[in-house]
Amino acid sequence: MKAKELRALSETELTAKEAELRKSLMKLYGQVSTGTPPKNPGEIRQSKRTLAKILTIRSEKSRQPKVVAAAPAKASVVKKAEARPKQ
């Protein structure tokens, strides 16, 4: 998958895709270790690269600062001060 496609996925979809890739890699490594030639030798490389992209995107998303819109605090303080009677 392309990085652009992966960035469009939600966190749960990325986690599911990661689990799926890890499972397929385990299966492919098992085939190689028993001496069975894989159907598609390039699949291992492609799976490893896609897994690395997913991990990178998850890391980037966790490092992004979250933008929170803050209400103007001074306006409410001024209103409260004006509302109080002077002593």
DRENFI-16515 format. One record per residue: chain; x, y, z of N, C-alpha, C, O, CB in turn; residue number from 1. Coordinates in steps of 0.2 Angstrom, whole numbers. Atoms other than C-alpha are relative to their C-alpha. Glycine has a CB too. Layout:
<recs>
REC   mol    n_c1    n_c2    n_c3   ca_c1   ca_c2   ca_c3    c_c1    c_c2    c_c3    o_c1    o_c2    o_c3   cb_c1   cb_c2   cb_c3   seq
REC     A       X       Y       Z       X       Y       Z       X       Y       Z       X       Y       Z       X       Y       Z   NUM
...
</recs>
This chain:
<recs>
REC   mol    n_c1    n_c2    n_c3   ca_c1   ca_c2   ca_c3    c_c1    c_c2    c_c3    o_c1    o_c2    o_c3   cb_c1   cb_c2   cb_c3   seq
REC     A       4      -6       0       0       0       0       4       6       0      10       6       2      -5       0       6     1
REC     A      -3      -7       0       5      18      -3      -1       3       7      -6       2      10      -2       4      -6     2
REC     A       0      -3      -7       9      29      12      -6       5       0      -9       6       5       6       4       1     3
REC     A       6      -4       0      -5      41       6      -6      -4       2     -11      -1       5      -1       3      -7     4
REC     A       6       4      -2     -18      27       7       0      -2       7      -5      -2      11       0      -7      -4     5
REC     A      -1       2      -7     -11      22      24      -2       6       5      -5       5      10       7      -3       2     6
REC     A       2      -6      -4     -13      40      31      -7       1       0      -9       4       5       4       6      -3     7
REC     A       7      -1       0     -31      40      26      -4      -5       5      -9      -4       7      -3      -1      -7     8
REC     A       4       5      -5     -35      25      38       0       2       7       4       6       9       4      -7      -1     9
REC     A       0      -2      -7     -40      27      55       5      -5       5       8      -9       2      -8      -1       3    10
REC     A      -5       4      -4     -30      20      70      -2      -7       1       2     -11       1       0       3       7    11
REC     A       3       7      -1     -41       4      72       2      -3      -6       4      -9      -6      -7       0       2    12
REC     A      -1       3       7     -39       1      53       8      -2       0      10      -7      -3      -2       4      -5    13
REC     A      -7       1       0     -20       3      55       2      -6       4       7     -10       2       4       7       2    14
REC     A      -2       6      -4     -19      -9      69      -2      -6      -3       2     -11      -2      -4       1       7    15
REC     A       2       6       3     -29     -22      60       5      -2      -6       6      -8      -7      -7       1      -3    16
REC     A      -5       1       6     -18     -20      44       7      -2       3      10      -7       0       1       6      -4    17
REC     A      -7       2      -3      -2     -21      55      -1      -8       2       4     -12       1       1       4       6    18
REC     A       1       7      -2      -9     -38      63       0      -4      -6       3     -10      -6      -6       0       4    19
REC     A       0       5       6     -13     -45      46       7      -1      -3       8      -6      -5      -5       4      -5    20
REC     A      -6       1       3       4     -41      39       5      -4       4       9      -8       2       3       7      -1    21
REC     A      -4       4      -4      13     -48      54      -2      -8       0       3     -12      -1      -1       2       8    22
REC     A       2       7       1       3     -64      52       2      -3      -6       5      -9      -7      -8      -1       1    23
REC     A      -3       3       6       7     -66      34       7       0      -1      10      -5      -4      -3       5      -6    24
REC     A      -7       0       0      25     -62      37       2      -7       4       7     -10       2       3       6       3    25
REC     A      -1       6      -4      25     -76      50      -1      -6      -4       4     -11      -4      -4       0       6    26
REC     A       1       6       5      18     -88      37       5       0      -5       7      -6      -7      -7       1      -3    27
REC     A      -5       0       5      30     -83      24       7      -2       2      10      -6      -1       1       7      -3    28
REC     A      -6       2      -3      45     -85      35       0      -7       2       5     -10       1       1       4       7    29
REC     A       0       7      -1      39    -102      40       1      -4      -6       4      -9      -6      -7      -1       3    30
REC     A      -1       3       6      38    -107      22       8       0      -2      10      -5      -4      -4       3      -6    31
REC     A      -7       0       2      56    -101      19       4      -4       5       9      -8       2       2       7       1    32
REC     A      -5       4      -5      63    -110      35      -1      -7      -1       3     -11       0      -2       2       7    33
REC     A       1       7       1      55    -126      30       3      -2      -7       3      -8      -9      -7      -2       0    34
REC     A      -3       2       7      63    -125      12      -5       1      -5      -3       0     -11       3      -6       1    35
REC     A       5      -1       5      47    -122       3       1       6      -4       1      12       0      -8      -1       3    36
REC     A      -1      -6       3      49    -109     -10      -7       4       0     -12       1      -2       2      -1      -8    37
REC     A       7      -4       0      36     -95      -8      -2       1      -7       1       2     -12       2       7       3    38
REC     A       3      -1       6      24     -92     -22       2       7      -3       4       7      -9      -8       0       1    39
REC     A      -2      -6       2      29     -74     -23       6       3       4       5       5      10      -6       6       0    40
REC     A      -6      -2      -4      47     -70     -17       0       7       2       3       9       8       6      -2      -3    41
REC     A       0      -7      -2      44     -51     -17      -5       2       5      -5       7       7      -1       4      -7    42
REC     A       6      -1      -5      29     -53      -5       3       2       6       1       6      10      -5      -5       0    43
REC     A      -3      -1      -7      41     -54      10       2       8       0       1      11       5       6      -5       1    44
REC     A      -3      -6       0      50     -38       5      -6       6       0      -6      11       4       4       1      -6    45
REC     A       6      -4       0      33     -29       1      -3       1       7      -5       6       9      -5      -2      -6    46
REC     A       4       0      -6      25     -34      17       4       3       6       2       7      10      -1      -7       3    47
REC     A      -4      -4      -4      40     -28      27       0       7      -1       0      11       4       8      -3       0    48
REC     A       0      -8       1      40     -11      19      -6       3       2      -7       8       5       1       1      -8    49
REC     A       6      -3      -2      22      -9      22      -1       0       7      -4       5      10      -6      -4      -3    50
REC     A       0       0      -7      23     -14      40       4       6       3       2       9       7       3      -6       3    51
REC     A      -4      -6      -2      37      -1      42      -3       7      -1      -3      11       3       7       0      -4    52
REC     A       4      -6       1      26      12      34      -5       1       5      -6       7       7      -3       0      -7    53
REC     A       5       0      -5      12       8      46       3       3       6       0       7      10      -4      -6       1    54
REC     A      -3      -2      -7      23      10      61       3       7       0       2      11       5       6      -5       1    55
REC     A      -3      -7       1      31      26      54      -6       5       1      -6      10       4       3       1      -6    56
REC     A       6      -5       0      13      34      51      -3       0       7      -5       5      10      -5      -3      -5    57
REC     A       2       0      -7       8      28      69       4       5       4       1       8       9      -1      -7       3    58
REC     A      -5      -4      -4      23      36      76      -1       8      -1      -1      12       3       7      -2      -1    59
REC     A       1      -7       2      20      53      66      -6       2       3      -6       8       6       0       0      -7    60
REC     A       7      -2      -3       2      53      72       1       2       7      -3       6      10      -5      -5      -2    61
REC     A      -1      -1      -7       7      51      90       4       6       2       3       9       8       3      -6       3    62
REC     A      -4      -6      -1      20      65      89      -4       7      -2      -1      12       0       6       0      -4    63
REC     A       3      -6       2       8      78      81      -3       3       6      -7       0      10      -5      -2      -5    64
REC     A       4      -3      -5       2      91      93      -7       1      -1      -9       2      -7       3       7       1    65
REC     A       7       0       1     -16      91      96      -2       8       1      -1      11       6      -4      -4       5    66
REC     A       2      -7       0     -24     108      92      -7       0       4     -12      -3       2      -1       3      -7    67
REC     A       6      -1      -4     -37     113     105      -2       8       0       2      12       2       1      -2       8    68
REC     A       2      -7       0     -47     129     103      -2       2       7      -6      -1      10      -6       1      -5    69
REC     A       2      -3      -7     -47     139     119      -4       6       0      -3      10      -4       7       1       4    70
REC     A       4      -6       0     -60     151     124       4       6       3       8       5       7      -6      -1       5    71
REC     A      -4      -6      -3     -54     169     128      -1       0       7      -7       2       9      -2       6      -4    72
REC     A       1       0      -8     -51     169     147      -1       7       2      -5       8       7       6      -4       3    73
REC     A       0      -6      -3     -49     187     149      -7       3      -1      -9       7       4       5       5      -4    74
REC     A       6      -3       1     -66     192     142      -5      -2       6      -9       2       9      -3      -3      -6    75
REC     A       5       2      -6     -75     181     156       3       3       6      -2       4      11       0      -8       0    76
REC     A      -2      -3      -6     -64     188     169      -2       8       1      -4      10       6       8       0       1    77
REC     A       2      -7       0     -68     206     164      -7       1       2      -9       5       5       2       3      -7    78
REC     A       7       0      -1     -86     202     164      -2      -1       7      -6       3      10      -4      -5      -4    79
REC     A       2       2      -8     -86     195     182       2       6       4      -1       8       9       4      -6       2    80
REC     A      -2      -6      -4     -76     210     188      -5       6      -1      -6       9       4       7       2      -2    81
REC     A       4      -5       0     -88     222     181      -7      -1       3     -10       4       5      -2       2      -8    82
REC     A       6       2      -2    -103     213     187       0       1       8      -6       2      11      -2      -7      -1    83
REC     A       0       0      -7     -97     214     205      -1       8       3       1      12      -1       7      -2       3    84
REC     A       0      -6      -2    -102     229     215       6       2       4       9      -2       7      -7       1       5    85
REC     A      -6      -2      -4     -88     240     222      -1       1       7      -7       3       9       2       7      -3    86
REC     A       1       0      -7     -85     239     240       3       6       3       3       7       9       4      -6       3    87
</recs>
